[in-house]
Amino acid sequence: MPNHECVIIANPEGNAWGFANDIYKSLSKRDKKFKLNELRVEKFRDGETKVRIKENIRRANCFFIHDSSLHPDEWKTQLHFVNHAMKFSSANEIVDVLPYHKFLRQDRKDESRVGVNAKAIADMIGLYADRVLTIDAHFEQIQGFYDIPVDNLYSSITLSEYLRERHPELLKNVVVMSPDVGGTTRARGFANKLGIEDIAIGHKHRPKPGEISEDYKIVGDVAGRDVLLIDDIVDSGGTLVTAAVTAKKLGAKQVYSYCTHGVFSEGARERMAGGLDLAIVSDSIYQPSHEGIEVMPLAPLFAEAIYRTNEGESLSELFR
């Protein structure tokens, strides 16, 4: 890979363009072989999609920065067509950079006559792409769904640096908490990166998707402590707000949250800002400005990962 030109590809009319530009600026300072190339997306009158890569990519290593804010169906369609376009434009290697990898919440057959959409997407990507680069994937076993290499970055190191620089007071008397049992390993990993020993775990029951029962419980001592809630995805924000309210009833002082992927369905931003003392999300999905919600940039981490991938260097240093 190091002997090939490296091209960063993104749609200048999409929400990932700023993210891609930040990556390109960082990389171009290190080596002039890194280029930025535009993706053009057109729509026919009947709604069909056409994509075109503006400049030549023959024999180049191509890193496609996909727009995570697209509707899932459009995200899937554009990804498939762009991969096909890169393949048939004679790219040397195709790497899909997916800051938020959609469809990973559908990772198992949980009822009769349903598909495992995470596997279907992995098969689709693997038709033309050579590698996937993502961050804080919804489930750790994502690599097993693919027949091509997958590098799943972790935002815990970036969060650690962000908090020490922006909110050092938050780390003085804090308990890291997972809002549900399924996120315990994630919360423990973040706590280790932050040098925090104590964690707490929330226990919830969903009567149906999007709803949380009233018997929410917390395992662990939060009385007299600040609480940092850790999760990978925030959608409605209901679980986090419920966890915050419960923690304060048990004597917690301030309750903060960090979620990598801010999906934010209707009303979620207002719910989060009103129910937490501070909410932090990354820019894996484009986030408009909103009072009470801070956005942590991930472009420097992705730039380093892309550089190491292109140069054939190890990514393991980024996981420590």
N, C-alpha and C positions, 0 to 999 in steps of 0.2 A: 503493500500500500504506500509506503513513503515516497516512491518514485513517481506517483501519479498526482496530477493536479487535484485539489480538493474543492468541491463546489457546495456551497450552502444554498438550498433552494427553498423559496417560500413565496406565498401569494402577496404582492404589495397592497392588494385591496382587502386583505383579510386581517384578523386581529393578531395573527402570529408574526406579522412583518416586523414589528418593533422588537419582539423577542429574537427573531432571526438576525436583525441588524446588530443587536447588542452582542450576539455570539460572533458574528462576522468581524466586528470592530476589534473584539478581543483577540481573535485568531489572526487577523491580518497584521497586527502589531508584532506577532511572533514569527510569521512567515508569509511572504508575498504569494505563495502558491495557493493560498486560500482565497476563493472568489465567492461573490454573491450573485445569484442568478434568479431571475424572476419567473414565477409561474403565472400563466394566464388562464383564468377559468371563465368560460363563456357558457351561456344558457341559450338553447334553442327555444323557439316559441312554445313548443310542447313540453318544455321542462327538462329535456335531455341535457346532460353535461358534456362539455368538451374542454379538455385541458391541453395546454401547450407550454413547453419550456422554452423561454425566450432565446437563450444563447446555447451554443454547442456544448455538449457534455461528453462527447466521445472519449472513451478511455479515462474518464475522470471518476474519482470517488465522490459519490453524491450523497449528501445528507439532507433529506427532505424534512424541513421543520413543519409539521402538520399543525393546523389550527384547531386547538382543542375546544374552541367556543362554538364550532359548527354543530348544527343539529346532528344527532347520531347517524341518521340515515345519509345525510350529506357528507358527514365525516367519512363514513365507510365508502361511499361512492367515489369521492375525490381521491382517497387513499389508493383505491384499487386502480383507478385510471392513471394516476400519476406514476405509480410503480410500473405499470405497463408501458407508459411513455418513456420512462427512464431506461427500462430494459431494452426497448426497441430503438432507443437512441444510442445504443452501444456504450452505456455507462460501464465503467470497470467494476465498481461495487456500489450497491444500493443499500443505504442505511435509512430506515424509517425512524425519525426522531419524534416520539409520541410523548410530549410532556404529560398529557393525561390520556392513558390508554382506555378508551371506552369499551364497553361491553364486558368488562372483567367481573362485574357483579353477577353475571350469569355464567358461573363456572361449574355448575353441576346440574344433574337432572333431578330437580327437587319435587317434581310431580309427573304424572303420566302424560305422555304425548307432548313433551316439550323438547326443544333442542338445547345443546350446550353451546350457547352463542360465542363464548370466549374461545372455544376450540374452532368454531366455524370461522371466526375472524383470523385466528392464527393460521389456519389453512389458506385463507385468502391472501394474507400478507406473504406467506411463504412461497406462493407461486412465482413471484418476481423479485422480492427483496432478498438481500443476503444477510441482513442483521437488523435487529430492533434495539433502540435505545430509549428507555423510559425511566420513570422515577416513582418510587413508592407505589408499586403495583398493588392492586387490591388483595392479591393473594400471592404468597411467596413461591408457590409451585408453578408460576407462569411459564418458566423455562420448559417444563414438561409438556406444555401444550404445543410447543413449536418444534419444527424440524430444522430450524436455523438458530444461530446463537441469539440470545436475548441478554442484554445488560440492563439490570434493574438497579438504578442508582438510589441512594437514600438521602433524604433532605435533612437528616438529623444533624450532620456536621454544619451545614449552612445555618440551620436554626440556632445551634449552639453559638456560632459566631454572631448571628444577628441579635440574639438576646443579650449577650455579653456587651455588645456595642450600644444597642438601643435601650435595653431594659435591664440593666444589671441588678436593680433593686428586686426584680421579680425572682431572682435565683437565690435570694438570701434565706427564705423560709418557705420553701415550696415543696409540695407533693405532686409528683406526676401521676395523672390518673387516666386510665382508659375508660371511656364511657360505656363500654360493654365488654363482656368476657372475651369475645373474639379478637379484640385488639390488645390483649394483655402482653403478648410478645412484642408488639410494636411499641407499646408504652415503656416496657422494660428497656428496649433498645435505645429509645430517646433518653430515658433517665440515665443510662450508662454514659451516653455521649455528653450529657449535661453535668455529669458528676454528682447525680442525686441518687440517694440510696432508697428513699421511701417511695412506694407507689400505692395507689388505690385502684380498685376495680369496681365499675358499676355493673349492676345486673338488671336487665330489662326483659320484658316480654312484649312481643308485638301481637295484638289480637288480629291485625291484618296489616299489610304493607303501609308504611307511613304513619302508623299509630303506635303509641307506647302506653302500656297499662299503667295504672296509678301506683302499683306496688314496686316502684323503682327503689333499689337498695344500693348501698355503697359498702364494699368490703375494704377496710383500712381506716386509719385515723386521719381525719382532715381537720379536726377541731383546733382552732388557733393557728392554722396554717393557710398560706395561699395555695391555690390549686391550679395546676396547668393541665388542662384536658388535651389529650393527643388523639387525633383520628386521621385517617387517610382521606376520607371524602366527607364533605358537608353538603347535604342536599336540602332538606327542609329546615335543618337546624334544630328540630324538635328534641332529639336525644341530648344534644349538648346543653340546651337550655334547661331541660329536665334535670340533667346532672348538676348543673350550676345551682339551680334552686334547691335541690336536695342537699348538696354540699354545704350551702349556707345555712340551711336548717340544722345541720349537724355541727355548726360552729366555724365553718371556714370563713376566712376574711375576704380576700379578693379571689375571683375565679376568672382565669384566662383560658383561651383555647388556641391551639394551632392545628389546622387541617391543611394538608397539602393541596387537595383539589377542591376548589370552591365551585361546586355545581350550582348551588343557590337557586332552587326553584322559587316560584312566586312567593314573595313575602318573607323569604328566608333571611335576607340581609337585615331587614328591620327587626326580625325576631332575634337574630344573633346580637345585633348592636344593643338591643334593649335588655337582653337577658344575661349578658356577660360584661365584665368590667373592661375586657379587651379581647378582640378576636383577631387572630393573625391567619392569613392564608398565603399560599405561594402564588406566583403568576403562571403556574402550569396551565391555567385557564385564564384568559384575559379578564381583568377585574376593573370595572369603572370605580371611580372614587366614591367612597361611602364613609360617612362619619362613624367612628367606632370600630372600623375594620382596617387593619394594616395589611399591606401586600409586600411579601418578602420575595425579592428577585432570585430566580434560579439560573439565569443566563450564564453567570460565571462558572457555575458547576457544570452545566452542559457544554460550555466552550472547552473546558479542560478535558471532559470526557471525549468530546469529538477530536480534539487534538491528539490525545493518547491513542484513540482508535485508529486515526489516520496514520499515525507514526508507528503503529505496531507496538506501543508501550502498554504496560499493565494498567488496569483500572483499579486494582486492589487497594492502592493508596487512597483512593477516594472513599473507600468503605471503612476506613479506620477512624 
